[in-house]
Amino acid sequence: MLPAIAGVIALSLVAVVMRPAITAVGPLIDRMAADTGIPLALLGALSTIVLITWAIVSPFAHGVGRRLGLGGAVLAALGLLAVGVMVRSLPGSTAWLWIGTALIGIALAIANVLMRR
């Protein structure tokens, strides 16, 4: 019984960690446009980048899971998610915003596919 409860708690925590990387952009998009000078319409493409990376990376997620094991692959995806959030937050070039978002999309694609196993 205890492993089942621990599994549900771990699954819930991973889901909670994955969510803000995508949902945080919406409320901050006006401020991001003001800070970067990027038009709102172009910043709206940030969510499109995540969807495109899901479509490209998702078919390969099971291979990652086989190589690293389910726990290792999810842990690696969470690590990549953290790196993506940090890269997206780097000051300076706006390229970091796009690169970090792509890394976030890759991480979420892997974790999303493997968490459903």
Order of alpha helices (4+ residues) and beta strands (2+ residues): alpha-alpha-alpha-alpha-alpha-alpha-alpha-alpha
